[in-house]
Amino acid sequence: MKSPASQPPRAEPNEFAGFPSADELAALRAWYEGLGSREAVARYLGDKRHAGASSRGVLSGIRKRLASFARSRHQNDLAVLFVHRSHDRAQQARSVLQAIEVLRTVPAPSPLAGDDIERWFTPRTVKALRAHGIKALADLSVRMVRRRRWWAAIAGLGATSARQIESFFSSHPHLTKRAAELAAVSSQQNMLPWESLVVPHDVDGSQGAFRAPRKTCSLNANNDYEAVQAWLSLHESASTLRAYRKEAERLILWSIMERGRALSSLTVDDAVAYRAFLRRPSPARRWAGPPNRRTSAQWKPFCGPLSARSVSYALSVLGAMFRWLMEHGYVLTNPFSGVKVRGASRTAVLDTSHVFSEGEWAIVRTIADGLEWSYGWEAAAAQRVRFIIDFAYSTGLRASELVGVTLKSVQTDSHDDHWLHLVGKGSKAGKVAMPPLARRALDSYLVQRGLPTTPALWKPEIPLRLELSSTKATLGSLPHACGASCAASSVQQPIKWTPTARHRLQSFDGRRHTGCATPMPPTRWPGEHN
């Protein structure tokens, strides 16, 4: 007969096997009420007691199982009640017995894609996964879907731990389904703009991790998209709306496709990661591309990496958005609060990349002078183009400012200087000086329209820029004229057009901010020969 020392060790009972039985709870309750540990175990457990186990060990195991059960239900405040010294049982008795009754009715939590892995896995597993950049269930589930041996490259995570994780996901099939959807979405090359975006339910923010209580929210919004749309609707300026929508659009696409979580579940770590992403959107093939219409299948959220100043602007807009959502009780935190951008000083060198040289400007103006007889433009359209070119050149007005100006806006001060009074960006009233070129351009255009040039005879409501409905000629087609005219003219010396100059001429539309129009480039550039 083998001695006890030579016998194989007996398997210990699983201390973390779930909620204790009624007999185990009766023994524990009797012990808390003052009965000795040996007597309590003998009375209520009897032959169910494991051979060789001490009475104190049995009761300690029951308390550990209760603490483990509480943690599995995310009731950490109840779990700590079961961890105390034996001689403190009298002081803890009432709290422990109440905690047991609460735990009886606590439902098993359902994991969400945005949950931190720490809530569901052991510390050892969590440490290995986080070292590999995996922080949420969404990160882990997408990796598992994409790779057959997904765990092989994760140091500290063996096959046994991997099988336990796979078993966890098998018991929660909705996570696996969501992972397949995220993998499919993230592999797509086509992006959808804000107005066409359909956010999957699991990441739409209806169950966001940092959503405020519904009763305290003053917004009629059920998800993040509706909440952000409510914020966007506050801005009446079309340019401001487009700028803010762009930033919200980029963030919500990134949070879904790169982080697998809702906007209202973003953390400070996510905000810092987004800052790095803005500096270099990657993968570039998915996120960046040349400008396209928002309805195009080739549309991308970015044209390329953003400058430090642009990144700072984006984060300031998003910070303001989250502050507004907090003020109206939609979210509890602002992940972008305190996130700074290095090198975003406003004392940057003036960007002159969109400025014409004197030679380039002379060509543009010369072509504009011959639009009627060289290209068959209607006289009214050609006159309008020349006025816009000269007036915009001399005053520097934005397109939105120029289209709303009337003769009433032109005023003269006591020194006989002419000023243009208007409402500019941000609905701020101001005035712009009218140099001689602007006044000559206006007088000439008024004469061509059959209007008086004397201010006393003006009708205040007449716009400076005549609306043309009978012609298809627009300023956006001026690059075609420039290309065709100079190519057909008898230019003696070829003009050296730099790539930057080509871009400026191609995108020129008479506005201070160029690059907004996208006319087709001419087949041959001015002054160039085959």
VENQUIWO-V292007 format. One record per pair of residues at least 4 apart in sequence whose ideal C-beta (glycine too) atoms are under 8 Angstrom apart, sorted by the first residue. I is the first residue (numbers start at 1). GAP is how many residues later the second one is. D is the distance in Angstrom with one decimal. If there is no record, write none. Layout:
i gap d
I GAP D
I GAP D
//
This chain:
i gap d
2 4 4.5
2 5 5.2
3 4 7.3
10 42 7.6
13 4 7.6
13 37 5.8
13 48 7.2
15 46 4.7
15 49 5.1
15 50 5.6
15 53 7.5
16 48 7.2
16 49 5.9
16 52 4.3
17 48 6.7
18 47 7.2
18 51 6.4
19 46 7.6
19 47 7.7
19 50 5.4
19 84 7.0
19 85 7.6
20 4 3.8
20 5 5.3
20 8 7.3
20 42 5.2
20 45 5.6
20 46 6.5
21 4 7.0
22 4 6.3
23 4 6.6
23 21 5.2
23 22 5.8
23 25 6.4
24 4 6.4
24 20 7.7
24 21 7.0
24 38 5.1
25 4 6.1
25 37 7.6
25 75 6.5
26 4 6.4
26 18 4.4
27 4 6.5
27 13 4.8
27 14 5.5
27 16 7.3
27 17 3.9
27 18 5.4
27 31 7.5
27 32 6.9
27 35 7.3
28 4 6.5
28 12 7.6
28 31 6.0
28 34 5.0
28 35 7.0
29 4 6.3
29 68 6.5
29 71 7.9
30 5 4.2
30 9 7.9
30 10 4.2
30 13 6.8
30 14 6.5
31 4 5.8
31 5 7.7
31 6 5.7
31 9 4.4
31 28 5.5
31 58 6.8
32 57 5.4
32 58 7.9
32 60 7.5
32 61 4.1
32 64 6.1
32 65 6.5
33 60 6.7
34 56 7.5
35 4 5.3
35 5 4.5
35 8 7.6
36 4 6.5
37 4 6.3
37 18 4.2
37 19 5.0
37 21 7.9
37 22 5.5
37 49 7.9
38 4 6.2
38 17 4.3
39 4 6.1
40 4 6.4
40 15 7.3
40 19 7.2
41 4 5.0
41 8 5.8
41 14 4.2
41 17 5.2
41 18 6.8
42 4 6.6
42 7 7.7
42 13 7.6
45 4 4.7
45 13 6.9
49 4 6.4
49 6 7.8
49 9 6.1
50 8 7.3
53 4 5.1
53 5 5.5
54 4 7.0
55 4 6.6
56 4 6.0
56 30 7.0
57 4 6.2
58 4 6.8
59 4 6.6
60 4 6.4
61 4 6.4
62 4 6.5
63 4 6.4
63 19 4.4
63 20 7.5
64 4 6.2
64 18 7.4
65 4 6.2
66 4 6.4
66 13 7.9
66 16 4.9
66 33 7.7
66 34 6.8
66 37 6.9
67 4 6.6
67 12 4.4
67 13 7.7
67 15 4.2
67 16 6.0
68 4 6.4
68 11 7.6
69 4 6.7
69 34 6.2
70 5 4.3
70 6 7.1
70 8 4.3
70 9 3.8
70 12 7.3
70 29 7.3
70 33 5.9
71 4 7.2
71 5 6.0
71 8 4.8
72 36 7.7
73 30 6.9
73 33 4.6
73 34 7.8
73 35 6.8
73 36 6.2
74 35 5.6
74 45 6.7
75 4 6.4
75 27 7.6
75 28 6.9
75 31 6.3
76 4 6.8
77 4 7.9
78 4 7.9
78 21 4.5
78 24 6.5
78 25 6.4
79 4 7.4
81 11 6.5
81 14 5.2
81 15 5.4
81 18 5.0
82 14 6.4
82 17 7.4
84 4 4.7
84 5 7.4
84 8 5.2
88 4 5.6
89 4 6.0
92 4 5.3
93 4 6.3
94 4 6.4
95 4 6.2
96 4 6.6
97 4 6.9
98 4 6.6
99 4 6.3
100 4 6.9
101 4 7.7
102 4 6.5
110 62 7.2
110 64 7.9
111 4 5.3
111 8 7.5
111 9 5.9
111 26 5.9
111 61 5.5
111 64 6.3
112 25 7.2
112 90 7.1
112 95 6.3
112 97 7.9
113 23 7.1
113 24 5.6
113 25 4.1
113 28 6.9
113 62 6.3
113 65 5.2
113 66 7.8
113 69 7.8
113 89 5.2
113 90 6.7
113 147 5.8
113 148 6.8
114 22 5.7
114 23 7.3
114 24 6.2
114 89 7.2
114 94 7.8
114 95 5.7
114 146 7.2
114 147 3.9
114 148 6.3
114 151 4.3
115 4 5.3
115 5 6.7
115 21 6.5
115 22 5.0
115 94 7.9
116 19 6.5
116 20 6.1
116 21 8.0
117 4 5.4
117 8 7.7
117 9 5.4
117 12 5.6
117 13 7.4
117 17 6.7
117 18 6.5
117 19 6.6
117 20 6.3
117 23 6.3
118 5 7.9
118 8 5.0
120 17 7.0
120 48 6.5
121 4 4.2
121 5 5.3
121 8 7.4
121 44 6.9
121 47 7.6
122 4 6.9
123 4 6.2
124 4 6.8
124 32 7.4
124 37 7.7
125 4 6.3
125 32 6.7
125 36 5.3
125 39 7.7
125 40 7.1
126 4 6.0
127 4 6.4
127 29 6.8
128 4 7.0
128 26 5.7
128 27 6.6
128 28 3.6
128 29 4.3
128 33 7.5
129 5 4.2
129 6 7.8
129 11 6.5
129 25 6.7
129 28 6.9
130 4 6.6
130 5 6.1
131 23 7.9
131 24 6.8
131 25 7.0
132 21 7.5
132 22 4.8
132 23 7.4
133 6 7.4
134 5 4.5
134 6 5.1
134 9 6.8
134 20 7.9
135 4 6.0
135 134 7.4
136 4 7.3
136 123 7.5
136 124 6.7
136 125 6.3
137 4 5.8
137 38 6.1
138 4 6.3
138 40 7.4
138 41 7.3
138 44 6.6
138 65 8.0
138 121 7.2
138 122 3.0
138 123 6.0
139 4 6.5
139 120 7.8
139 121 6.4
140 4 6.4
140 25 7.2
141 4 6.5
141 28 6.4
141 34 5.2
141 35 6.5
141 37 6.8
141 38 3.4
141 41 7.6
141 119 8.0
142 4 6.3
142 37 5.1
142 40 5.1
142 41 5.4
142 44 7.4
142 118 6.2
143 4 6.2
143 7 5.1
144 6 4.8
144 21 7.8
144 22 7.2
144 25 6.8
144 32 7.9
144 35 6.7
145 31 7.3
145 34 4.5
145 35 5.5
145 38 4.8
146 4 7.3
146 37 5.7
150 4 7.9
150 12 7.5
151 6 5.1
151 7 7.7
151 8 7.2
151 10 7.5
151 11 3.8
151 14 7.7
157 4 5.1
157 5 6.2
158 4 6.8
159 4 6.4
160 4 6.7
161 4 6.5
162 4 6.3
163 4 6.2
164 4 6.7
165 4 6.7
166 4 6.2
167 4 6.6
168 4 6.8
169 4 7.9
169 6 5.5
169 7 5.4
170 6 7.6
172 4 7.5
173 4 6.1
174 4 6.2
174 28 7.9
175 4 6.3
176 4 6.7
177 4 6.7
178 4 6.3
178 22 7.5
178 24 5.0
179 4 6.2
180 4 6.3
181 4 6.2
181 19 6.1
182 4 6.0
182 74 7.9
182 75 7.7
182 78 5.2
183 4 6.3
184 4 7.1
185 15 7.7
185 71 7.2
185 72 6.0
186 71 5.0
186 72 7.5
186 100 7.9
188 98 8.0
189 96 6.9
189 97 6.2
190 107 5.3
190 108 7.9
190 109 7.9
191 62 6.5
191 95 7.6
191 96 7.7
191 108 6.1
191 109 5.8
191 110 6.0
192 4 4.5
192 5 5.0
192 6 7.4
193 4 6.9
193 56 6.4
193 101 4.5
193 106 6.2
194 51 5.4
194 54 7.1
194 55 4.2
194 58 8.0
195 99 7.4
197 28 7.1
197 52 7.5
197 55 7.2
197 56 7.6
199 4 6.4
199 5 4.3
199 6 7.8
199 24 6.9
199 25 7.2
199 26 5.4
199 53 7.2
199 57 6.6
200 4 6.6
200 56 7.2
201 5 7.0
203 52 7.4
203 53 5.2
203 57 6.7
203 58 5.9
203 59 4.7
203 62 7.9
204 19 4.1
204 20 6.2
204 21 6.5
204 58 6.2
205 6 6.9
205 18 4.7
205 19 3.2
205 20 7.5
205 22 7.3
205 57 3.9
205 58 5.5
205 59 4.2
205 60 7.2
206 16 5.8
206 17 4.8
207 4 7.3
207 55 7.7
208 16 6.7
208 54 4.7
208 55 7.2
208 56 2.8
208 57 4.9
208 123 7.2
209 52 7.8
209 53 7.6
209 55 7.0
209 56 4.0
210 54 5.5
210 55 6.3
210 56 7.8
210 121 5.2
210 122 4.9
210 123 5.0
211 53 5.2
211 119 7.1
211 120 6.3
211 121 7.4
212 4 5.6
212 5 5.9
212 114 7.9
212 117 4.9
212 118 6.0
212 119 5.9
212 120 5.1
213 4 7.4
213 116 7.7
216 113 4.2
217 4 7.5
217 111 6.6
217 112 4.1
217 113 5.3
218 110 4.7
218 111 5.7
219 7 7.7
219 8 5.7
219 11 5.4
219 106 7.9
219 109 5.2
219 110 7.5
219 111 5.4
220 6 7.7
220 10 7.6
221 5 3.8
221 6 4.0
221 8 7.7
221 9 5.7
221 109 6.5
222 4 5.9
223 4 7.1
223 39 8.0
224 4 6.1
224 28 6.8
224 38 5.6
224 39 4.0
224 40 5.3
225 4 6.2
225 27 7.2
226 4 6.5
227 4 6.9
227 37 7.8
227 98 5.9
227 103 5.0
228 4 6.3
228 20 5.0
228 24 7.1
228 35 7.1
228 93 6.8
228 97 8.0
229 4 6.4
230 4 7.7
231 13 7.8
231 17 7.7
231 90 5.6
231 93 5.4
231 94 6.9
232 9 6.1
232 12 6.0
232 13 5.7
232 16 6.8
235 5 4.6
235 6 4.8
235 9 6.1
236 5 7.7
237 4 6.4
237 189 7.6
237 190 7.0
238 4 6.4
238 162 7.8
239 4 6.4
239 161 6.6
239 186 7.5
240 4 6.1
240 186 7.9
241 4 5.9
242 4 6.4
243 4 7.1
243 74 7.4
244 4 6.4
244 73 5.8
244 77 7.5
245 4 5.8
246 4 6.4
246 55 7.8
247 4 6.5
247 67 5.0
247 70 4.4
247 71 5.8
247 74 7.8
248 4 6.2
248 69 7.9
248 70 7.4
248 73 6.4
249 4 6.3
249 52 6.5
250 4 6.2
250 28 7.9
250 51 4.9
250 52 7.4
250 64 7.4
251 4 6.1
251 12 6.8
251 23 6.7
251 67 5.9
252 4 6.4
252 11 5.4
253 4 5.9
253 48 6.1
254 4 5.0
254 5 7.0
254 20 6.1
254 23 6.2
255 4 5.1
255 6 5.9
255 7 6.9
255 8 5.5
255 10 8.0
255 11 5.9
255 15 7.1
256 4 7.0
256 5 7.7
256 6 7.9
257 29 7.9
258 19 7.1
259 7 7.4
259 11 5.9
259 14 7.6
261 4 4.4
261 5 6.7
261 9 7.5
262 4 7.8
264 66 7.3
264 67 5.2
266 4 4.2
266 5 6.5
266 69 4.7
267 4 7.3
267 68 5.7
268 4 6.5
268 67 5.1
268 70 8.0
268 71 7.4
269 4 6.4
270 4 6.2
270 65 6.1
271 4 6.7
271 44 7.7
271 64 4.2
271 65 4.8
271 68 5.0
272 4 7.0
272 67 6.2
273 4 6.3
274 4 6.5
275 4 7.1
275 36 6.3
275 40 6.4
275 64 6.0
275 66 6.6
276 4 7.4
277 4 6.0
277 5 7.3
278 27 8.0
278 28 4.9
278 32 7.5
278 33 4.6
278 36 5.8
278 37 7.9
279 26 5.9
279 27 6.4
279 29 7.8
279 32 6.0
280 25 4.9
281 6 3.9
281 7 5.4
281 20 7.6
281 21 4.7
281 23 7.7
281 24 6.8
281 25 8.0
282 5 6.9
283 4 6.8
284 4 4.7
284 20 7.9
286 14 8.0
287 13 6.2
287 14 6.1
287 15 5.3
288 12 5.5
288 13 7.9
288 14 4.4
288 15 6.3
288 16 5.3
289 9 6.3
289 10 7.7
289 11 3.7
289 13 7.8
289 14 7.2
290 8 8.0
290 13 6.8
291 12 6.2
291 224 8.0
291 227 6.4
292 4 4.1
292 6 4.8
292 7 4.7
292 8 7.3
293 6 6.8
294 5 5.6
295 4 7.5
302 4 7.5
306 4 3.9
306 5 5.0
306 8 7.0
307 4 7.0
308 4 6.3
308 33 5.6
308 34 6.8
308 35 3.9
308 36 4.5
309 4 6.5
309 35 5.1
309 36 7.9
309 37 7.3
309 39 6.3
310 4 6.4
311 4 6.4
311 30 5.0
311 33 6.8
312 4 6.3
312 28 8.0
312 29 4.1
312 32 3.5
313 4 6.5
314 4 6.4
315 4 6.0
315 21 5.5
315 24 5.7
315 26 6.3
316 4 6.5
317 4 6.5
318 4 6.5
318 18 5.1
319 4 6.3
319 15 6.3
319 17 4.1
319 18 6.3
319 20 7.6
320 4 6.5
321 4 6.5
322 4 6.3
322 9 6.6
322 11 7.8
322 12 4.0
322 13 6.8
322 14 5.9
322 15 7.6
323 4 6.4
323 11 5.8
323 14 8.0
324 4 6.5
325 5 4.3
325 6 4.8
326 4 7.3
326 5 5.7
326 6 7.1
326 7 7.4
326 8 5.9
333 4 7.9
335 4 7.8
340 4 7.9
353 147 6.1
354 150 5.9
354 159 7.9
354 160 4.6
354 161 7.0
355 149 7.7
356 4 4.3
356 5 4.3
356 8 6.9
356 145 7.7
356 148 6.1
356 152 8.0
357 4 6.9
357 144 7.2
358 4 6.3
359 4 6.8
359 136 7.3
360 4 6.6
360 141 5.6
360 144 7.1
360 145 6.9
361 4 6.2
361 32 7.9
362 4 6.1
363 4 6.4
363 119 6.4
363 123 6.6
363 132 7.5
363 163 5.7
364 4 6.5
364 25 7.2
364 114 7.1
364 118 6.4
364 141 7.2
364 144 7.0
365 4 6.7
365 24 6.7
366 4 7.1
367 4 7.2
367 7 7.8
367 111 7.1
367 114 5.2
367 115 4.9
367 118 5.1
367 119 7.5
368 14 7.4
368 17 5.7
368 18 5.1
368 21 5.7
368 110 7.0
369 17 7.0
370 4 4.3
370 5 7.8
370 115 7.1
371 4 5.4
371 6 4.1
371 10 7.6
371 11 4.0
371 14 6.6
371 102 7.6
371 110 6.4
372 4 7.4
372 5 5.3
372 6 7.6
372 7 5.7
372 10 5.0
374 107 7.4
374 111 5.8
375 106 5.4
375 109 7.5
375 110 7.6
377 4 5.1
377 5 4.5
377 8 7.9
377 94 7.7
377 96 4.9
378 4 6.9
378 92 7.5
378 93 4.9
378 95 6.5
379 4 6.1
379 69 7.9
380 4 6.3
380 86 7.0
380 88 6.1
380 90 8.0
380 91 6.9
381 4 6.5
381 87 5.8
381 90 4.5
381 92 4.1
381 93 8.0
382 4 6.5
382 91 7.5
383 4 6.4
383 62 6.3
383 65 4.7
383 66 7.9
384 4 6.4
384 61 7.6
384 81 6.9
384 82 5.8
384 84 6.3
385 4 6.3
385 88 7.7
385 90 5.4
385 93 6.9
385 125 7.7
386 4 6.3
386 55 7.6
386 59 7.9
387 4 5.6
387 54 5.4
387 55 7.4
387 57 7.4
387 58 4.0
387 77 8.0
387 78 7.4
388 4 5.6
388 14 7.2
388 77 6.6
388 87 6.3
388 122 4.7
389 4 6.0
389 86 7.8
389 121 5.9
390 4 6.2
390 47 5.9
390 48 7.2
390 50 7.7
390 51 3.8
391 4 6.0
391 6 7.4
391 11 7.3
391 47 5.4
391 50 4.9
391 51 6.7
391 73 7.3
392 4 7.2
392 5 5.8
392 10 6.4
392 118 5.2
392 119 6.9
392 120 7.0
393 44 7.2
394 40 7.5
394 41 5.0
394 43 4.1
394 44 4.1
394 47 7.1
395 25 6.5
395 37 5.3
395 38 7.6
395 39 6.5
395 40 7.7
395 43 5.3
396 36 7.4
396 116 5.5
397 4 4.4
397 5 4.5
397 8 7.5
397 23 7.7
397 25 7.8
397 35 6.7
397 115 6.9
398 4 6.9
398 26 7.3
398 27 7.0
398 113 6.9
398 114 5.6
398 115 7.0
399 4 6.4
399 110 8.0
399 111 7.7
399 112 4.4
399 113 7.7
399 114 7.7
399 117 7.8
400 4 7.0
400 25 8.0
401 4 6.7
401 21 5.4
401 22 7.9
401 23 5.8
402 62 7.4
402 63 6.2
403 60 7.9
403 62 6.2
404 18 7.1
404 19 7.5
404 59 7.9
405 4 4.8
405 15 6.5
405 17 5.7
405 58 6.9
405 59 4.9
405 60 7.4
406 54 6.3
406 55 5.8
406 56 6.1
406 57 5.2
406 58 6.7
407 48 7.8
407 51 4.4
407 52 6.8
407 53 5.8
407 54 7.7
407 55 5.0
407 56 7.8
407 57 6.8
408 50 7.9
408 52 3.5
408 53 6.9
409 11 5.4
409 12 5.0
409 13 5.5
409 55 7.7
410 8 6.4
410 9 7.6
410 10 6.0
410 11 8.0
410 24 7.0
410 32 7.3
410 45 6.9
410 48 8.0
410 54 7.9
411 7 7.4
411 8 5.4
411 9 7.9
411 10 5.8
411 20 7.9
412 4 6.0
412 5 6.9
412 6 5.6
412 7 7.4
412 43 7.0
413 4 5.2
413 6 6.4
417 16 7.1
417 17 8.0
418 15 7.6
418 16 4.0
418 20 7.7
418 21 5.6
419 12 4.6
419 13 6.9
419 14 6.2
419 15 6.4
420 11 6.3
420 12 4.5
420 13 7.7
420 14 5.5
420 18 7.9
421 8 7.4
421 9 7.7
421 10 4.8
422 7 7.6
422 8 6.8
422 9 7.3
422 10 6.9
423 4 5.9
423 5 7.0
423 6 5.4
423 7 7.8
424 4 5.5
424 5 7.6
424 6 5.3
434 4 4.3
434 5 5.4
434 8 7.7
435 4 7.4
436 4 6.0
437 4 6.2
438 4 6.4
439 4 6.3
440 4 6.2
441 4 6.2
442 4 6.2
442 22 6.7
443 4 6.5
443 10 4.6
444 4 6.5
445 4 6.4
445 19 7.8
446 5 4.3
446 6 7.0
446 7 5.3
447 4 7.4
447 6 6.5
449 17 6.1
451 7 7.6
451 11 6.9
452 5 4.0
452 6 6.7
454 4 7.5
458 4 6.8
463 4 7.4
468 5 8.0
473 4 6.5
475 34 5.3
475 35 4.8
476 33 5.2
476 41 4.5
476 43 4.9
477 4 6.7
477 42 6.2
478 4 6.3
478 30 6.5
478 31 7.8
479 4 6.2
479 26 5.3
479 27 5.2
479 29 6.5
479 40 5.4
479 42 6.8
479 43 6.1
480 4 6.1
480 39 6.9
480 40 7.5
480 42 5.6
481 4 5.6
482 4 6.3
482 23 6.0
482 40 6.9
482 44 5.5
483 4 6.1
483 38 7.4
483 39 2.3
483 40 6.9
483 41 5.9
483 42 5.8
483 43 6.1
484 4 6.2
484 38 6.3
484 40 7.9
485 4 6.0
485 41 7.2
486 5 6.1
486 9 7.4
486 39 7.5
486 40 2.9
486 41 5.3
487 35 7.5
487 37 4.2
487 38 7.6
487 39 6.8
487 41 7.3
491 4 7.0
491 35 7.7
491 36 5.0
493 34 7.6
494 33 5.0
494 34 6.1
494 35 6.1
495 31 6.0
495 32 3.0
495 33 7.2
496 31 8.0
497 4 5.0
497 5 5.3
497 8 7.8
497 28 5.0
497 29 7.1
497 30 7.0
497 31 6.7
498 4 7.1
499 4 6.5
500 4 6.4
501 4 6.3
502 4 6.0
502 19 7.3
502 23 6.3
503 4 6.0
503 12 7.7
504 4 6.1
504 10 6.3
505 20 7.9
505 21 7.9
506 13 6.6
506 15 4.8
507 7 4.9
507 8 4.5
507 9 7.4
507 10 6.2
507 11 7.3
507 12 7.8
508 6 5.9
508 9 7.9
509 5 7.0
509 7 6.3
509 8 4.1
511 5 6.3
524 4 5.9
524 6 7.3
//
